[in-house]
């Protein structure tokens, strides 16, 4: 019986697929530790998972807590689904940057705002990697990113694996999200759309787009319509620059690039599409599943709503089974060390794209990206590595080097930016202990 720790047990986007794979599809004997900042959500998740296990005859033990450090010892795998967006800290970023006329630097990914968000998130990831290397050596770490939260996948993976010594992979739903967006935009059934996305996390691009039913390549049509659509000015800009359609449920690549007149001014945290009401519905459904089980009508209806509410293509349990030699799997959007699949990115730096996973790890499928993207992806991947080093070690030299090569800071005086971020770090020293 393997021990699996889920950090972010109530994760709206990822928890349904985890429960379905563990207890319905693969029926894995498991000791499951469910960790969530909301104790009620952790308990409800544990009890609902227990109801699934009983209904499907799965031998399992369940524990729940709000303290991740209590759960990690002797784990066979850790899956992190947590949302790292600290709204109070985000607002402090905005106030500090807006006060000096740098409001457009309030970002989740690139620039000064992205640097602060990275350092806060990696303080947690580095702690976790240190504990895993001591208490469950050899256990894989799977990081899940929805595209809405504050976890910079490539930087977090670099931090945990390169600087923490923990075998790490990331998984996101960017291909699934892009399919939904473009199927609606082009008027094509989702099931008929064949799509591939690749590049870097948060900087991914459509490399294949076909209507399977008609045997039609949709790339040129999509580019043409976006160039003529006033609502898609940002996408059209990237199509003209790079010859590629930006992936994601909305174009966010601008956060990793220099400002242009089309770059949005970010004044509030991005909406995830998951509000407080959604979480209350999730809790109610978990309670119904706990009481009635998945076989009675009330519990079956609740389970149906739970399992279809998250991302269907991001399945961390499939990845773990493949790493343990229990069946290979193909992942649509995997964050993994580059093995030559993405041109322009140095070998070993984390990239995103389709991959096959087996006991030996991940093997990326070749991504046919326009040559115009190679230089910028090489620059961003180096930037990600340096920010990861700064977050993992508290190195101000690494932070300065990252800022120096950060495309999102092009046009911003480096000495001035250094002074601004130094003040911001000082103002949030309780969240950034490695720098002190």
Secondary structure by P-SEA (a helix, b strand, c coil): cbbbbbccccccccaaaaaaaaccccccccbbbbbbccaaaaaaaaaaaaaaaaaacccbbbbbccccccccccccbbbbbcccccaaaaaaaaaaaaaacccccccccccaaaaaaaaaaaaaaaaaaaaaacccccbbbbbbbccccccaaaaaaaaacccccccbbbbbaaaaaaaaaaaaaaccccccbbbbbbcccccccccbbbccccccccaaaaaaaaaacccaaaaaaaaaaccccccccccccccccccccccccccccccccccaaaaaaaaaaaaaaaacccccaaaaaaaaaaaacccccccaaaaaaaaaccbbbbbcccccccccccccccccccccccccccccccccccccccccaaaaaaaaaaaaaaaaaaaacccaaaaaaaaaaccccccccaaaaaaaaaaaaaaacccccccc
